[in-house]
Amino acid sequence: MMNWMRRMLPLLIVALLLLAAPPAQLRADPAPTWRSALYPDDWTPGYSDAEGRFLHDFSYAGYAKGERSIPDVVYGLHVDVTAAPYAADAGGTADATAAIQQAIDDVGLAGGGVVYLPPGTYRIKPQGANPYALAIPYSNVVLRGAGPEQTFLYNDDTYMRQKSIILIKPPEGDWYEPVTDAVYATSDIPSDSTTFALESVDDLQTGDWIVVAGSVTEGFMADHGMVGYWNTSLRGPAFYRQIAAIDETERTVTIDIPTRYPLLARDDARVYKVAPHIAEVGVEDLSIGNRENTKTGWTGTDYNTAGTGAYDAHSSNAVLLVHAVDSWVRRVHSYRPEVNDADHHLLSNGIKSLRTRGVTVIDCVMSSPQSIAGGGNGYMFTSGGNEGLIQDSRASYGRHNFSFQHMAASGNVLYRNTSTDPLHVSDFHNFLSMGNLFDNTTLHNDTIESVFRNYGSVLVHGQTGTQNTFWNTQSYGGLPGYLQQTAVDSRQYGYGYIIGTSGTTPGVKTTPTQMSGVETAPEDWAEGVGLGETLSPQSLYADQLARRTGRTPTNPPAPEPQMPTGYPITQDAYTYGGAPDTNYGTAVNLAVKGDTNPAYVRRAYLKADVAEWDSSGGDEAELRVYSATPVDPVDVRVWGLADDAWSESAITWNDPPDPAGRVLIGDVTIAGAGWYSLDVTSYLNGLDPQQAAAFMLEIPAKSPAYVRLHAREQATEQPYIARLADDSVRPIWPVRPALAGSQTMQSRLTVNWPAAVDDRGVAGYEIYRDGVLLDTVDGDTHAYPVSGLSPATAYAFAVQAFDAAGHRSGALAGELSTAPDDGRYMMTDNTYVTGGQHADTNYGQAAGLVVKSDHNNKSYERRAYLQLDMADYEAASAASATLYVYKNTASDPVTVSVYGVADNAWQGQTLTWNTQPSAALRVTVGELEMEDPGWYSLDVSAFVNERLGLDRIASFVLLGPEQTVSPFVSLASNRHAEHYPYVRIEAPGAS
């Protein structure tokens, strides 16, 4: 026994030391790496497995096939558009379009160079019937600003239908417009070919640019299961290539980049020449914004209805490139012009490349289009050419953030991009885009998708992709709804490849392979789901580029640190009661913890030089700190210290600053990771001149967890004191704001609006009805109930946000109607819940409702909750009551059970799986047999009458069949304008 104790004693000591030690990260041995079975260490182009599965060589993507960098030094004529003879106004007052276009023309006609836009705002707009504001139809021209935070192109036209702010396109020519007779292949051209035979090579020379193409024939459509969906007017595969060699004897040509898909002689495999492209064109170091359109009509097919905002904005672009080669867009951002009431950057699309080759889009940010209507609007980055590269770019709030379109889209790489909060998935959108790569994509509430689509504006989109690869995708939330847990949904024609996923939602979807009666089999390849962090290599594109060229992808320069206006923290540390003589002045995190036992208490100290602070200047100040890890909500108390003589290298628990003279500044509640702030203006105003600002942060009560705040030693998110000048900025609305009615009844409704944004915080909102002020509410309130209304009547509501300085936003106006007096009572609240790892997640903001059962994995199970407030129903009982719900999409047949719920205390904005009403409170109401989209109804008279005799509130829960795995059932929620769930109640004696 003694020997055992001697062996265990050192381990016990170590364990006790670890328990007593301050918070630290314990490093585990790195997990072993793994390689894809399709990408062995000795991989070479052309490798395939026994089933014919293979990965394309994507190393040719981008400018100059990745073989040289985008030039920083551009030779030729350099002009400053603000200098003579151009004299463009950089103040944003006078229209600068003609001046800038003249500079572009002069540089282009001189053979190339740089058109420089110094810092400032340049007001531009399309002139006359031009489909652009600025055009670059020349090679070797670079439009260069001083940086995206300094040079701003402000497009002042709100009618931009099928127009672009910047158009990069030669005067004539396109891939599908031959200028020579076609020369046909003598046999099929396999995928991944560089050499093939033609009927004749007499009119071809080494160095010629050609289109290698195939047609959409009846046979092609039959092979792809698209008979009845496509027709022969659809443009087929097209590869824009340069001839590297010609063998006149064998009548073969060798091209510079492999083809990406089989071209069959049956489908007119051929080559031809087109008008010359332009090359070496660049747009860089500037931001682009568009005046918002104040018209209504921004949904569905409004883009086809003249007079609507969506019609005016339809198919407009920030930057459009057509028939350009080896060109680039870098460090170009979208931005909100100051005149916009909402956070709208663009009217519709961002950066689009169509029938281009070797175009690199790098370090760009596109966000917040006003139109996300159908018909091709609100796409932030669109790839529709060959061998393009989109790298290190970010997209947010688009209809589709990243999208591939048409059969000309092949060989493209999307590398290290981030997508956030689109309306719909990032996708392969239509018509068989082939051989493209998503590499190291980071998703926030988005899913990447390539599936059969049985819809389209003109032709059915059909098979949207083939042979496309998704490599090392990081997902932190799929698209809200039934794809919430899905990083990639790949059901491509033939094979598609998902290799490595990670993040909080790494799931993938590859089945069912039959969609709307069309087969996409075989099932796509998926490996390493959830194991992306240990995938080797981490980037397929970077590894292939290094194998072929010895080069690595370009890394944009690290941005210069941007310290916000104010005062950096110059010294910080924390003290620890469990190690009272230890100094923690070099810690990268500041620990704060409360406890009744001093041995567990941590306190943080911060100090800043504020000698330049002028207490009479009217400015305000905030202490801002960044919480590194999520914790349960806890109040951190902040004291302003009089003692500023302490040093971060000497302070300890036993040698703290003198508490005499300290003042209580206030408490700040810290919960999730992120920034937190507290007004410290009064404290700074009370300091003596030259006295440093010093703070102590503590948690007075016992806290269950540590709060870890970034220290000044961190590389990012360091603490600081923000200096806030006199408030001169008005609140703005978020992108695409709208008033919405909820809990709509015959005589009342609730007006809902999104949170406005203000640099100093929104103080409140004013609510108007028919131009009359109804009420004012605080800045945390975003809904207002209105009663005393008439049935089936439209009312004009408006909401204005204001800040403490009295600045007001533009009015957010809309027409809301009460329900008709036809016995239809809309659900006043609804949500759905899901179990497993998502059991504490609320889905009250989701656009729809979902029902699914899965007895194997509760993480996939969904239950829909509906609640009806019958306060407006006057009778004491009902002759009949019928529940109506709308199913959004088709599924396999499924039985959905409907239960009444006796517990009405739940709320849609807070309900989770773990807080849902007990099963013991359910009452069986009936079942719905569901399959096709449409309305489904169920008699709920007995349960409704029971609730009318009690609190006049009826709650329901919808469940999938027990002890099975059911298909997803997607239902419309009360957010839907037309298909909202409701109960039709017929009063006794009603005819």
N, C-alpha and C positions, 0 to 999 in steps of 0.2 A: 504494500500500500504506500509506504514511504517512497519507494522508487517511482511509482506512478505519479505521486505528487511532485517529486523533483522534476520529472519530465514535463509535467504540465505547467509548472510554475512560470517558466519564461513565456509560455503562450498566454497565460492569464494576465501577466504583466503587460504584454503587448496589447491584448484586448482592452484592458483598462485604460491604457494610454490613448488608444484610438477613440474610446468613448469620451475621454476627457478633452481630447484635442479639438481645436476649432474646426469649423467645416472645411473640408477639402475634398477634392475628387480623387478617388482611388482608381488607378489605371489597371485595367485588366490586360492580359496578353492579347495582342490583335488576333481577330478571328482569321482562320485560313482563307486564302483567296480561292476563287474558282474561275474556270473559263467556260465559255459556251462550247457545247459539242460541235457547233457549226463554225467555231473560230479557234481552232487549235493553235498552239504556239508556232507551228510551222505552216500556218495558213498562207496560201498564195491565191491570187485572183483565179477564179475558175473552180476552186474547191467546192465539192458538194458531198452530201452524205448518200447513203444507199437509196434513199427515197427521192433524191434529186433536189433536196433542200439546200439553199446556198445563200450567202450574203454578197451583195454587190460590193465592188470596190468604190467607196464613196470619196476617195482622196482627191478627185478632180474638182470638187465643189469650190466655188468662189472665184475671186479675182485671179486671173492668170493661172488657173488650174492649181492654185495653192503653191505655185513654184516661185513666186516672188511677192513681196509685200506691196500693199497699196502705197503709192508714192506720197511722201510728205512734201517733197520739193517738186514743183510742177514748172516746167520750162515754158517759155513763151511770153506773151503779153500779159502784164499784171495791171489791173485797173482798180481804182477805188471809186465806188459808185457815188460817193458823196463829193468827190472832187470834180473839177471841170474836165470835160464839158458836160458831165452827167448831172451833177448837183442834186442827187436824190435826197429827199428829206428823210433824215433819220429820227425825226421827232414824232412820227406817226400822224402828222397833220395833213400834209399834202400827199396826193397820190404819187407813188414812186414807181408805178408799173412801167411806164414808158422809159424812164431813165435806166432802170435796171435791165430791161429787155434790150435797150440800145447797147448797153455795155456787154451783154452776152453776145449780141450779134457782132459787135466789133471784135471781140476776142475770138469768136468762132471763125469769122472770115479771115482773121489774121493767122489762122492755123492752130490756135489754141492758147491756153494760159489760164489765169485765175481772175475771176470776177469777185472782188472782195467787198463784203458788206461790214463796215465797222460797227461797233456797238450801237444799238438803237433799235427803234421799231419802224418798220417799213410798211406803209399801207399800200396794198396791191389789190387788183381785181381783174377778172377777164375783161379784155377790151373788145367792144363790138361783138361779133359772133364767134370770137375765138373760144375753143374748148379748153382754155388754160389761162392762168394769170401770167405765168412765166414759162417759156419754152426753151429747151436746149436741143436743137436739131443738129448740132455739130459734134464731131469727135474732139477729144483733147481739151474740153472745157470743164473747169471746176468752179462751181458756185460755192464760195467759202465765206462763212461768218466768223465772228470772233469767239464763238462758243455758244452752246445752247442756252446759257444763262445770260447772254449779253446781246445776241442778235436775234431779232424777232421779225418774222414775216407774218403780217396781219392781213388776212384776206377779208376784205370788207364787203363781199358780195354774198347775199344769202340765197340767191338763185344759182346753184352750182350743178344743176342736173347734168350728169354725164360730162362734167368738166373736172379738171385737175388744177390744183394750185401750182404745182410744178410738173411739167410734162417733158420727159426725156424720150425723144422719138425722132428717127430720121424723117426727112420730108416725104419719103415714100418707101414702100416695101414692107413686107410681112412674110412670115414663114409659109403661109398658105396662099401666097400670091406668086406663082412661078413666073420667071422672066425667060426661062428656056424650056424646051421640051423635056419631058421626063425621060430618064433612061432607066429601064426596068432591070431588076435583078434576074439572073438566070435561074436561081433557085431560092429557097427560103433562106433568110438571114437570121441565124439563131440569136438569142439574147446573148449579150456580153461579147459581141463580135467586133473586131477591129478591121478585118479583111473580108471582102466578099466580092463575088464576080458580077459583072454587069453585061448587058447585051453589047455595049460599046463604051469605050473610054476615049473616043476620038476628040470630043469637045471638052475634056476635063484636063486640068493641069494640077501638079503639086502646088499646094498653097491655096487652091480654090476653096471657098466656103460653099457647102452644099447642105440641103435638107435631105435627110434619109427618112423616108416616110412610108406609111401604110395607110390603107383606106378602111373605113368601117363598111364592110360588105355584109351581105346576108349571111355568108359563112362565118364571118367574124362575130356577128351578133349571136348566131346560133351557138358558137363555141362558148360564149360568155353568158349564155342564158338570157340574152337581152332582146330576143325577138318579141315584138309587141311593145317594147319599152323604148328602144332607140330606133333611129332610121338612118339611111345612108347619107343624110346631110350632115351628120355629126363628123367633126374633124377627127382623124385617126392619130396614131402615134407619130411624133415628129422629133427627130434628133438633129440639132444644128451642129455640124461638124466641119473641121478643116481637113482637107486631104493631105496626108503625110507622105504618101508614096503611091505610084501607079505602076502596075506591071502590064505593059501593053500586049505582051504575048498572051498572058493568061486572062487579060481583060479584067483585072482585079484592081480595086482601090483599097488603100489602107487609110483609116481615119485616125484622128488624134485621141479620141475618147471612145471607149466601147459603147455599143448600143445597149439599151436598157430593157428591151422586150423583143420577143420574136416578131419578125416581119415576114409574112408568108407571101410567096409568089401569087397565091390565090387572092390575096388582099392587095395586089398591086404594089408590092415592095419595089421601091424606086428611089432615085435621087434626082434632084433638080436644083437649079440656082434661083436665088431671089435677089431683089435689089439690095445694094450694100447696107450693112448695119452701121451704126455708130459705135465708137469704142473710147475708152479712157475718159469717160464722163463721170464727174463726181459732184455730189452735194454733201456738204459737211459743215459741222460746227454752227448750227443755227436751230431755232425753234419755229414751228409753224402752228398758227391758230386761225380759226374762222369765226367771224361774227355769228352768233346763234340766230336761228330763224324763229321769229315769234309766232308763227302760224300754228294752228292745231292740226291734228291728224298725223300721228306718228306710228301707227301700228299696222299689223297685218298687210293688206294690199293697198294701203293708203298711197304707196309710192306710184300707183297707177291712176290716182285721182287728182286731177289738176286742182290747184287751190290749196292743197294741204302742204304742211311742212315737209312730209316725207317725199312728196312729189318733187319739190324744189331741190331736196338734198340728194335725190336718187343717184346712185352710182358715181358720186363725186369722190375724189381722191386727194390726199395731201401730196403724194408723190406717185406718179405713174411712169414706169419704164416699159418701153416696147421696142423690140428689135435692137437692143443694146447689148454689147459684149464687153467683158472685162471692165466693168464700171462699178461704182460704189455709192452707197449712202452711209455716212458714218457720223456719229454724234449728232443726230437729228432728233429732236424731241417735239412732241405736240405740247401746246400750252393753252391756257384759258385767257383770251383777251379780256382786259379789264371791263369792257362794256357788257360782257355776258353776265346775266343774272344768275345763271347756274354754272356748274363746273363742266361746261362743254368746251372741249378743245377743238373738235372737228365736226363737220356736218355729217360725214359718213365714213368713208374708208381711209386707212392710213397709208402704208407703203405697199404698192402693188407692182409686181414684175410679171409681164405677160410676153411670152415668146422672146425671152432673153437668154443669154448664156454667160456664165461666169460673173454674175452680179453678186457682190458682197454687200450685205446690210449688217452693220456692226455697231454696237453700243448705241442703239436707238431706243426711244421710248415712245410708244403710241397709246393713247388712252382717250376715253370719254367722248365717243361720238354721240351726236344728238340723235341720229337716226340709226335704229337697229331694226328697221322694218324688213319685210321679206324682199326677195328680188335681188339680193347681193349687196346689202348695206351694213355698215358697222363692222367690217372685217379689218382688223388692225394690221396684220401682215399677211399678204397673199403671195403664194408662189405658183406661177403658171408658166415657167420656163425651164431650161435645162441647167443643171450643174450650178445652181445658185447656192449661196451660203447666207443664212441669217444667224448671227452669233451675238451672244452677250446682250440680247435685247429684251425689252419688257413690254408686255401688253396687258391692258386692263380695261374692263367694262365694255368690251366690244360685243357684237352679236356672236362672232367667232373671232377669237384672238389670233390664232394662227391657222391658216387654211391653205390646202393645195387644191388646184382646180384644173381639170381637163387632162387630156392625154399628152399634152406638151409638157406637163409637169413631171420631170424625171431627173434622177441624179442629184436632187437637191438635198442639202443638209441643214437642219435646224439644230444648232449647237449651243448649249449653255444658255437657253432662254428661259424666261419666267412668264407664266400666264396667271392672271388673277381675275377672278369674278366676271367671266363672260356670261352672256345670256344663254348661249348654247355651247356645245363642245368645240374644242380645237379639233380640226378634222381634215380628212381627205373628203372633199365636199361633193365631187361629182365626176363621172365619166373616166374612171380607170386611170388615175394618176399612178405612176409605176416607178418602182425602184428608188424610193426616197427614204430619208433617215431622220427620225427624231432622236437626238443624242443629248443626254443629260438635261432633259427638260424638267423644270420645277413647276409644279401645279398647285395652285391655291384655289380650291372650289372650281376645278375644271377637270375634264376627262378628255383624253385624246381618243379619237374614234375613226375607224375605217370599216364601214358596214354597207350592206345593200340598202338603198333608200328608194322607197316606192313613191317618190314625189319629186317635184321640180317645177320651176317657173314655166318652161317651155317643153322640154323633154324630161322624162323621169331620170333622176340622177343615176339610178341603177347601181351597178358595181362601181364603187367609188375608188377602189385601189387594189393593187396587187404587188407582191414582192416588196412591200414597204416594211421597214424595220423600226422598232421602238427599243432603244438601247439605254439602259440605266435611267429610268424615269423615276423622279422623286415626287411623290404625291402627298399633299397635306390637305386633303379634302377633294373628292371628286365633285363633278357637277351636282349641285343640290337636287335631290329627288332620288330616283331609283339608281342613279350612278354615283351616289354620294361616296360609296366605298370603293369605287373603281378608278384605277389610274388609267388603264388602257382597255378599250373595247375594240378588238380586232377580229373581224370576220370578213376577210378579204377574199376576192376571187383567187383561186389557187392558194398559194401559201403567203402568209404574212408572218412576221417574227417579233415576238415580245421577249426581250432578253434583259432580265434584271430590273426589279422595281424596289423601291424603298419608301420610307416616310410613314406617316400615320395611317394612310389609306393605300396600301400597295396592291390592292386586288386587281385582277384582270378578268376579262370576259372573252371567251372564244366560242361559246355555244349559246343557243342552238345555231348550227350552220345553215339551217333553212330559215329564210326570213321572207315573210309575205309570199310564200310559195316558191321562192327562188333559192336555189342551192348555191352555197358558197364553199362547200367542202372541197378539199380536205380541211379539217380543223387546223387553225393556225398554230404555229409553234409557240410555246410559252415555256420558259425555264427561268429559274432564279427569282420567282415571285417572292418579294420581301427580302431578297439577299443582294440587292444592288450595291450596298456599301462595300461588299467584298468581291464584287465582280472585277475580273482582270481581263483586259485593260478597262479602266474606268470609262474611257472614251473610245468608241470604235473609230470615229473619224480621225481623231488625233493619232491613233496607232497606225491606221492605214496610211495617213499622210506621211508619217515618219518612215514607214517601210518603203514607200515609193520615192520620196524626195529627200528624206533626211531632215525635213523641217518640222517645226511644231506650230500649231495654230497661233495666230497673233493674239496677244493679250492686251486689251486696252490699258493705257496707263492708269495707275491708281489715281482716283480723284484727289485733288488737293483737299486737306482737311478744312472743312468749313465750320469754324466756330461761330455759333449764333452770336448776335449782338449781345454783349454783356461781359461777364467777368469769369474767367476759368477758375476752378478750384486749384489753388497752388499747394495746399497741403491737406492730407486726409489720413485717417487711421481709424482703427477700432480698438477697444479695450475689452478684456475678457476676465470676468471674475474668477474663472477656474485656473487662470494662469496670471495672477495679479502683477507680476513683475516682467511679463513678456511684452515686447513691443511688436505691433503689427502694422507698422508704417509702410511696409512695402507690399502689403496684400493687394491683390487685384480686385477683390470684392470687400465691401464693408459689411460686416455681419451685425445685425441688430436682433436682439431676442430679449423677451421679458420672462422673468421667473421670480417666484418667492424665495428661491435659493440663489444668493448672489453668485455661487459657483457656476451657474449656467447663464448668467446675464451677459449680453454683449451690448456695447454702446458705440455709436459711430460719431466721429468728429470731422468737421470740414472747415476749411478756412480759405478766404479769397481776398485779394487786394482790391479794394473798392475806392481807392484814393480819388478817382475821377468822378465819383458819384456826386451829383449836385442835388441836394435835398430840396432846392427851390425851383428846380426845373420842371416839375410836374410829371416826370416819368414815373413808371412803376417798375417793380422788380419782383422776380419769382425765383426761388430756389428750385432747381430741376434735378431730379435724380432718376436713375434707370434701375428698375428691379430686374434682376437677372433670371429669376425662376418664379413660376407660379406658386402661390401659397393661398391658404384660406384667408379671407379678408381679415386684416388686422390694422389697428390704428397705431401709427407711428407718431410719437410726439416730437416736435421740433422746438428747441430752445435756442434763443440768441444769446451768445455769451459776451460778457464784458471783458473777460480775460482772453487776449489774443496773443499772449507770449509763448504759448506752447508750441512744440515742434513735433512733426509727424514721426521723426526718428527717435524721439525720447518718451513720448506719451505712453503711459501704462495705466492699468486699473488703479494701482497704488499711487500713481503720480498724474492725476488728471488735471485739467484746467480748473482754476478757482471758480466754484459755482456762485460766488458772491456777485450780485448785480445782474444775473442772468434774467432774461425776460421770456415768458411763454409766447411763442409765435402762433402755434396752433397744431392741430393734428391733421395728418393725411392718411387716408385709408388705402392700403396697398393690398392688391389681390393678384391679378395676373401679371405676367411679365410685360414690361413696357415703361413708358415715361410717367412720372408723377411730379406735380408741382405744388408749391405753396407760396402765397403772397408774402414777401418779406419787406415790402416797401417801408412800413412804419419802423421796423427795426433798423434798416439802413439810414432812414432819416434821423434816427436818434443817436447815431454814432458820432464820435468826435472826429474832426478832420484827421486824416492819415491813419485812423484806426481801421484795422482789418475786420471784415465780417467773419464771425466764427459761429459755428452751430454745433449743437449736440443733438443726436437723434437717439431716442430710446423708446421702448415699449413698456409702459408703466405696469401693465398687468402680465400675468403669465401667458405666454403665447405657445401654441403647439408646434410652431415651426420657425426656422430662421428666416429672416428677410435678408437677402443678399443683394446689396446695391453695388453697381459698378463703381470702382474707385478710379481716381485719375490715372492710375497705372494701366487701365484698360486701353486697347487700341481704338475702341469705338464706344459711343454712348457714355462719355465721361460726364461727371456731374458739373454743373456750372450755375451761375446766377444770370438769368436772362434779364436784359434791360429792355423794357417795353416803352417805346416813345408814345407821345400822345396818340390816342386812337384816331386813325383817319381812314380805316378800311371798313367798308360795309359788309354785312353778312352776305354769303352767297348760298345758293341751293346746290345740292349734289347733282351729279349727272342724271339727266332725264327725270327731273322731279315731277311728281303728279299728286294732286289731291285724290284721295280714294275714300269712298264711302264704305262703311262696315256696319254690322248690326242694323241693317236697313229694314225698317218696318213701314207700316202704312202712315204713321204719324211722327216717326222719329228716325234719325240716323246718326252715325258718328262720323265726323270729318277727321280724316287721318292725313298726316303730312310727314315727309322725311325730315330728319334733323338738318338744319342749316349749319353752315360752318363759318366761324369768325376767328380772326387771329387772336382776339381777346376773350372769346367765349360769347355765345348767344345768351342775352339776358331774358328774352321772352318772345312771345308770338302774339300778334293781333289777329283775331278771327272776324271776318266780315261775311255778311249774307246780303246779297242784293245791294252791295255798296254801303251797308250800315254796319258799324262796329258792334259785334255781339259781345265780345269779351276779350280780355288779355290774360294769358297764362304764362307760367315761368318757362325758362329755357329747357327744362327737362321734360316738358309735356309735349306730346306729339299727336294727341287725339282730343277731340272735343265733341261731346254729345249735344245734339240739337233736338228739341222736342217741339210739340205744338204745330207740326207741319200737316199739310193736306196730302191725301193719298195720290199716287201717280202724278206727282208734280215735280218739275225740275226747278232747282234753286241754284243761283250763281253764288258760289262761295269763293273766298280768297283768304290767303294767309300771308302775313308779312312778318319776317323776323327782324328783331332789332337788338343792338348791343347796348352796353351801359352808357356809351357816349351818345346814344340816340340815333346812330346810323341805321338806316333801314334797307332791307333787301328789296329786290323787285317783288311784286305781288305774284304769289303762286295761285293761279286762278283755275277754276274748273266748275263744271256743271254737275251736280249730283241730284239724283231723283229718289223720291220715296217709292215704296213698293205699291203696286196697285191693290185695290181692295177686292182681290179675287180669291182670297183664302190662302194665298201663297205666303208662307213665312220662311224667310231665309235663315239658315243657320247663323246664329250670332257669334259662335266661336267654333274653331276646329283646329286640329293638329294631328300629327301622328307620332308614335314613339317606336323605338327599336331597342333591342336588348343587347346582351353581351357587353363588349367593350364600349358600346355607345349608350349604355343604360342611363347615363347621366346627361345625355345630350338632348337639348330641346330643339324641335324642328318647327316651332311656331312661325318662323319667317319663310318656310318653304312655300314654293308656288302652288303645290298640290298636296294631295294626301296619298299615302301608299299603304296597301295591305299585302302581307305576305306571311306565310307560315313556314317554319323550318325547324323541325324537331331535333335536327342534328346540331344546329348552331344558332343560338338566339341572337347573335350579332346580325343575322340576316332577316330576322323576323320583324315585321312591322304591324302595328295596330293603329287604326284610324279612330279618332274621337270626334264626335259632333255634339254640339250643344245648341238648344233652341230656347230662347227666352220668349214666353208667350204672354208677356204683360199686356201687349196690345190686343190680344184676343179677348173680347168682352164677355162671351158666353161662359157659363160655368162648366159646360161639357161640350163634347164634339160628337156629331153624328158619324163622322168618319175622319180619319187622319191617315195620309199616305206620305211615306218618305220617298224622296226622289234623289238619286245620286247619278252623276255622269261619269262614265268610264272613258278615259282619254285615248287609250290605245288598245289594240287587239292583243289577246293572249290565248294560251291554251284554255280550254274550259276549266272553270274553277268555281267552287261553292264558297261564298262569303257569308259567314254567320253574323247576324245583327242582334245585339243585346241591348236592352235598356240598362242604364246605370243609375243607381239610387243616390250616388254621390255627385253633387253638382258643384263642389268647391273648387274643382280644378280650373285652370286657365290655360288657354292655348299657348301663351307666351312663356309659360314656365313648366308645363307638364313634361315629365320624362318617364322612361320605363320604370325607374325606381320610385317615382312618386305617383304613378297611375292608381286610380281607384282599385280597391280590392276586388278580386274575382267573386268574392262572396256577395258583393252588392249588385251582381249582374242578374238580369231577368231575360230569359229567352224571348225574342220577339219574332224572329223568322230567318229565312235564308234567301240570298240572291244568287241565282245561277248566271254567271257572267262569262262572256267570251269576246264578242265584238265591241267596238266603241259605241257609245250611245247612252241613252237614259235607261235606268233600271229603277223599279219602284217596289215598295213593300207596304202592306197595310200595318200601321202602327197604332191603330185606334185605341186598343186596350191600354197600352202603356201611356199614351198621351192623355187619356181620360184620367188615369191614375195620377199623373203629375199635375193635371189641372186641379185636382182635389187637394193638392199639397202646396208646393211652392211655385207652380206654374212654370217650371223649368224642366225640360226633358233632355237628358244626355244619352248618347248612344256610343257604343264601341263596335267596330267592325273587325272581325277576325277571319283569318284564313282557316282552312280545314285542319283539324288536329292530327298529330302523328303522321305528318307527311311534309313534303317540300313542295310548296305551291308556286306558281308563277307570280311575278309582280303584278299587282293590280293598281294601276294609277288612276286616281279619281280627282276630279276638279274640286277645288276648295272654295270657300266663300270669297276668296280674292278674285275669282274669275268673273268677268263682266256678264257672261250669259249662262254658263253651265254650273253656277253655284248650287250646292245642295240645299234642299228646302223641304218643308212639310206643308202639304196642302190640307187645310182643315175646313171641313164643312160643318157649319153650325146646325143645331137641331131646328127643323122646320124650314131650312133653306131649300129653295127650288133647284 
